[in-house]
Amino acid sequence: MKLRSVICSVAALVLFAACDDLFDDGLTPDGSVPNLTLKAPVANQNITKAQGVSIDVIVTDKDAVKELNFLIKKDNAVTPLVSFKKTPDKNIVEFDTLVSVNAFESGTYKLEVNATDGRTNLATKEVSFRVQ
């Protein structure tokens, strides 16, 4: 009976150790970055101050999208003029908004969108646009 218990214990230990997700803390990147599609603005789009810049993204991820960060910077600037984030906690995220650019001077700007999933994988997209 003792040998049978030992064999069952070893078998259970081997089975549990073989299951990666069982002991996973959920915070380690697994190399599966979110699929981030930036639909608007399009590259080098001309935007008038009256229009504003339309931001339209779709993000999908098997581990759920935990955070979306949006930054708008003057071309080659370090400090963003606009910065905001969303915390959707969903596998499929569709986000669409309009950002006012009334206070922007004419010139080239860059939108950067960062999507982080529940396992801290990061996807980034950038697009330049012009304000007239």
BAFI-3210 file (N, C-alpha, C; in Angstrom, 3 decimals, decimal comma, padded with zeros to 6 digits):
// residues 132
n [1|2|3|4|5|6|7|8|9|10|11|12|13|14|15|16|17|18|19|20|21|22|23|24|25|26|27|28|29|30|31|32|33|34|35|36|37|38|39|40|41|42|43|44|45|46|47|48|49|50|51|52|53|54|55|56|57|58|59|60|61|62|63|64|65|66|67|68|69|70|71|72|73|74|75|76|77|78|79|80|81|82|83|84|85|86|87|88|89|90|91|92|93|94|95|96|97|98|99|100|101|102|103|104|105|106|107|108|109|110|111|112|113|114|115|116|117|118|119|120|121|122|123|124|125|126|127|128|129|130|131|132]
n.u [000,819|001,986|003,881|002,205|000,990|003,213|003,886|001,567|001,707|004,098|003,367|001,270|002,705|004,433|002,548|001,391|003,629|004,197|002,315|002,346|000,764|-000,413|001,273|001,841|002,226|000,868|001,902|004,175|005,730|004,701|005,434|003,447|002,239|-000,207|-002,565|-002,557|-004,308|-004,216|-006,497|-007,157|-005,550|-004,547|-001,357|000,546|-001,661|-003,534|-004,794|-007,202|-007,369|-009,962|-011,210|-010,035|-008,285|-009,035|-009,032|-008,794|-008,810|-008,280|-007,885|-006,784|-006,382|-005,340|-004,962|-006,373|-006,698|-005,146|-004,316|-004,389|-002,425|-002,215|-000,454|000,270|002,605|004,562|006,383|009,460|009,605|009,954|008,238|004,823|001,968|-000,632|-001,953|-003,324|-005,016|-006,600|-008,280|-009,330|-009,607|-010,420|-010,753|-011,182|-010,969|-012,424|-011,805|-012,640|-012,232|-012,313|-009,907|-009,236|-007,384|-007,086|-005,394|-002,922|000,022|000,612|001,993|003,947|002,935|003,035|001,283|001,268|000,464|000,107|-000,363|-000,993|-001,054|-002,547|-000,356|001,788|002,824|003,720|002,509|003,166|002,230|002,831|002,047|002,399|001,028|-000,288|-000,993|-002,920]
n.v [-001,185|001,205|001,624|001,988|004,453|006,132|005,923|007,002|009,586|010,531|010,394|012,260|014,582|014,804|015,214|017,672|019,359|019,377|020,979|024,082|026,409|026,078|026,815|029,367|032,848|034,684|037,115|037,099|037,833|036,205|036,258|036,589|039,116|041,800|042,163|044,927|047,304|050,239|052,305|054,957|058,055|058,085|057,484|060,397|062,050|064,997|067,313|069,582|072,279|072,710|070,267|068,314|065,420|062,205|059,252|055,885|052,644|049,085|046,397|043,167|040,314|037,253|037,099|039,171|042,652|044,865|047,518|050,552|053,016|056,349|058,730|061,953|063,727|066,554|066,423|064,816|065,658|065,219|065,378|064,668|066,299|065,586|063,079|060,066|057,263|054,047|051,384|048,630|045,759|043,539|041,001|041,741|044,903|047,831|051,065|054,419|057,806|061,427|063,893|067,133|069,558|072,237|073,954|073,335|074,175|074,733|071,974|068,898|065,962|063,190|060,259|057,908|054,668|052,380|049,071|046,897|043,616|041,153|039,650|041,264|041,703|043,821|045,909|048,275|051,063|053,623|056,708|059,360|062,631|065,640|068,893|071,559]
n.w [000,000|000,716|-001,324|-003,475|-002,813|-002,926|-005,649|-006,803|-005,770|-006,942|-009,635|-009,694|-009,035|-011,240|-013,293|-012,485|-012,529|-015,217|-016,299|-017,388|-017,026|-014,569|-012,466|-013,128|-012,729|-014,224|-014,950|-016,422|-019,464|-022,459|-025,047|-026,848|-028,245|-028,028|-030,720|-032,519|-034,245|-035,966|-037,093|-037,608|-036,977|-040,466|-042,022|-042,455|-042,736|-043,406|-041,159|-040,107|-037,732|-036,879|-037,405|-035,690|-034,389|-035,287|-033,507|-033,897|-032,963|-032,942|-030,839|-030,107|-027,996|-026,560|-023,829|-022,705|-023,000|-021,014|-020,691|-022,494|-023,891|-024,968|-026,773|-027,927|-029,667|-030,601|-033,617|-033,145|-030,503|-026,930|-024,739|-024,339|-025,819|-025,547|-023,529|-022,553|-020,975|-021,196|-019,541|-020,434|-020,009|-021,613|-024,179|-026,809|-028,064|-029,125|-029,857|-030,184|-030,671|-030,586|-030,705|-029,713|-031,513|-031,446|-029,997|-030,962|-032,774|-036,276|-038,037|-037,948|-036,263|-033,960|-033,277|-030,767|-029,848|-027,284|-026,331|-023,705|-022,476|-020,219|-019,466|-019,522|-022,075|-024,763|-027,318|-029,859|-031,829|-034,181|-035,768|-038,035|-038,477|-039,969|-038,804|-039,875]
ca.u [000,000|002,881|004,458|001,136|000,858|004,395|003,752|000,498|002,220|005,069|002,611|000,565|003,709|004,876|001,456|001,264|004,827|004,155|001,310|002,956|-000,179|-000,824|002,131|002,131|001,680|000,098|002,549|005,371|005,446|004,774|005,812|002,233|001,867|-001,541|-002,702|-002,970|-004,567|-004,486|-007,291|-007,111|-005,370|-003,689|-000,022|000,701|-002,962|-003,653|-005,922|-007,387|-007,605|-011,401|-011,575|-009,515|-007,713|-009,817|-008,219|-009,620|-007,969|-008,834|-006,852|-007,230|-005,352|-005,866|-004,836|-007,125|-005,981|-005,248|-004,097|-004,088|-001,866|-002,219|000,412|000,446|003,774|005,083|007,426|010,776|009,536|009,995|007,067|003,569|000,992|-001,838|-001,643|-004,413|-005,011|-007,828|-008,023|-010,535|-009,647|-011,221|-009,977|-011,368|-011,224|-012,596|-011,800|-012,757|-012,450|-011,871|-009,080|-009,118|-006,033|-007,217|-004,256|-001,678|000,507|000,720|003,196|003,840|002,773|003,086|000,433|001,812|-000,498|000,718|-001,331|-000,372|-002,007|-002,474|000,936|002,730|003,303|003,481|002,490|003,215|002,048|003,013|001,686|002,577|-000,022|-000,009|-002,046|-002,839]
ca.v [000,000|002,348|001,803|002,524|005,871|006,818|005,964|007,971|010,918|010,894|010,616|013,543|015,638|014,916|015,814|019,085|020,074|019,478|021,984|025,405|027,422|025,826|027,549|030,653|033,989|035,495|038,400|036,910|037,893|034,908|036,473|036,764|040,523|042,137|042,531|046,325|047,894|051,672|052,624|056,407|058,682|057,377|058,084|061,692|062,672|066,424|067,543|070,991|072,484|072,583|068,842|067,482|064,169|061,019|058,092|054,684|051,460|047,781|045,580|041,850|039,541|036,071|037,294|040,389|043,928|045,493|048,961|051,252|054,349|057,193|059,907|062,778|064,586|067,292|065,606|064,831|066,141|064,184|065,526|064,638|067,378|064,888|061,754|059,475|055,804|053,295|050,067|047,895|044,394|042,726|040,344|042,526|046,299|048,796|052,382|055,483|059,092|062,606|064,727|068,506|070,053|073,692|074,655|072,907|074,993|073,967|071,161|067,439|065,356|061,739|059,546|056,615|053,866|051,213|048,130|045,921|042,578|040,666|039,013|042,381|041,827|045,181|046,218|049,717|051,576|055,073|057,281|060,816|063,374|067,073|069,823|072,777]
ca.w [000,000|000,779|-002,653|-004,314|-002,453|-003,443|-007,112|-007,099|-005,449|-007,975|-010,874|-009,553|-009,084|-012,635|-014,061|-012,122|-012,972|-016,675|-016,669|-017,196|-016,569|-013,200|-011,545|-013,755|-012,007|-015,144|-015,189|-017,224|-020,899|-023,121|-026,439|-027,643|-028,074|-028,530|-032,128|-032,472|-035,554|-035,892|-038,282|-037,817|-038,280|-041,411|-042,139|-043,131|-042,950|-043,099|-040,262|-039,766|-036,298|-036,638|-037,462|-034,619|-034,871|-034,955|-033,130|-034,019|-032,826|-032,567|-030,200|-029,663|-027,308|-025,868|-022,386|-022,394|-023,071|-019,694|-020,720|-023,737|-023,656|-026,149|-026,646|-029,120|-029,494|-031,759|-034,234|-032,492|-029,116|-025,901|-023,879|-025,089|-025,654|-025,118|-023,001|-021,779|-021,027|-020,969|-018,953|-020,831|-019,471|-022,530|-025,229|-028,031|-027,702|-030,198|-029,225|-031,171|-030,019|-031,316|-029,840|-030,197|-031,787|-031,571|-029,396|-031,621|-033,880|-037,519|-038,111|-037,949|-034,946|-033,946|-032,333|-030,338|-029,102|-026,650|-025,769|-022,811|-022,091|-018,841|-019,212|-019,713|-023,446|-025,233|-028,750|-030,079|-033,181|-034,310|-037,055|-038,118|-039,161|-040,025|-038,421|-040,693]
c.u [000,865|003,483|003,439|000,950|002,017|004,289|002,684|000,968|003,197|004,345|001,879|001,544|004,197|003,799|001,322|002,453|004,829|003,178|001,855|002,005|-000,577|-000,028|002,477|001,479|000,872|000,739|003,783|005,015|005,605|005,111|004,635|001,719|000,452|-001,496|-003,340|-003,105|-004,966|-005,188|-007,267|-006,317|-004,492|-002,379|-000,057|-000,619|-002,900|-004,927|-006,017|-007,651|-009,081|-011,853|-011,231|-008,969|-008,574|-008,846|-009,142|-008,706|-008,814|-007,673|-007,476|-006,060|-005,993|-005,830|-005,565|-006,211|-006,212|-005,141|-003,788|-003,593|-001,801|-001,381|000,436|001,567|004,025|006,232|008,782|010,768|009,550|008,712|005,776|002,705|-000,337|-001,421|-002,857|-004,343|-006,395|-007,442|-009,232|-010,694|-010,593|-010,294|-010,062|-011,770|-011,326|-012,730|-011,747|-013,042|-011,946|-011,129|-008,957|-007,653|-006,047|-005,998|-002,916|-001,269|000,591|002,031|002,894|003,827|002,805|002,131|001,107|000,750|000,224|-000,387|-000,579|-001,427|-001,769|-001,176|002,084|003,389|002,876|003,525|002,436|003,011|002,223|002,580|001,877|001,411|000,333|-001,227|-001,842|-003,638]
c.v [001,252|002,646|002,417|004,019|006,684|006,975|006,995|009,400|011,408|011,195|011,955|014,712|015,866|015,592|017,300|019,905|020,266|020,544|023,369|026,417|027,251|026,645|028,940|031,774|034,917|036,820|038,292|036,996|036,520|035,047|036,678|038,188|040,771|042,487|043,921|046,857|049,345|052,073|054,119|057,030|057,816|058,148|059,351|062,372|064,152|066,640|069,036|071,098|072,310|071,122|068,104|066,198|063,003|059,881|056,885|053,468|050,227|046,972|044,264|041,135|038,395|036,220|038,539|041,616|044,641|047,008|049,440|052,639|055,091|058,431|060,637|063,758|065,371|066,460|065,860|065,402|064,956|064,192|065,512|065,865|066,823|063,500|061,261|057,959|055,256|051,938|049,163|046,503|043,491|042,084|041,083|043,938|047,116|050,155|053,445|056,783|060,216|063,501|066,108|068,883|071,576|074,442|074,290|073,945|074,122|073,196|069,683|066,920|063,841|061,218|058,218|055,921|052,629|050,357|047,081|044,898|042,132|039,971|039,978|042,398|043,193|045,258|047,729|050,021|053,091|055,504|058,801|061,418|064,856|067,879|071,103|073,890]
c.w [000,000|-000,593|-003,603|-004,049|-002,999|-004,954|-007,509|-006,831|-006,503|-009,288|-010,827|-009,649|-010,509|-013,484|-013,762|-012,606|-014,485|-017,152|-016,356|-016,584|-015,110|-012,197|-012,062|-012,960|-012,904|-015,491|-016,070|-018,697|-021,539|-024,603|-027,367|-027,446|-028,572|-030,019|-032,161|-033,893|-035,360|-037,187|-038,604|-036,685|-039,177|-041,553|-042,997|-043,473|-042,589|-042,303|-039,998|-038,271|-035,961|-036,605|-036,191|-035,211|-034,352|-034,657|-033,106|-034,001|-032,524|-032,012|-029,779|-028,993|-026,544|-024,343|-021,886|-022,398|-021,747|-019,756|-022,130|-023,378|-024,980|-025,867|-027,979|-028,816|-030,768|-032,295|-033,567|-031,076|-028,154|-025,075|-024,707|-024,803|-025,154|-024,666|-022,217|-021,904|-020,726|-020,409|-019,227|-020,221|-020,277|-023,565|-026,566|-027,618|-028,986|-029,529|-030,302|-030,420|-030,925|-030,340|-030,482|-030,394|-031,970|-031,059|-030,047|-032,660|-035,117|-037,525|-038,078|-036,512|-035,084|-032,875|-032,037|-029,505|-028,590|-026,038|-024,955|-022,407|-020,648|-018,484|-019,472|-021,086|-023,969|-026,751|-028,890|-031,548|-033,138|-035,697|-036,961|-038,882|-039,104|-039,617|-039,227|-040,069]
res [m|k|l|r|s|v|i|c|s|v|a|a|l|v|l|f|a|a|c|d|d|l|f|d|d|g|l|t|p|d|g|s|v|p|n|l|t|l|k|a|p|v|a|n|q|n|i|t|k|a|q|g|v|s|i|d|v|i|v|t|d|k|d|a|v|k|e|l|n|f|l|i|k|k|d|n|a|v|t|p|l|v|s|f|k|k|t|p|d|k|n|i|v|e|f|d|t|l|v|s|v|n|a|f|e|s|g|t|y|k|l|e|v|n|a|t|d|g|r|t|n|l|a|t|k|e|v|s|f|r|v|q]
***
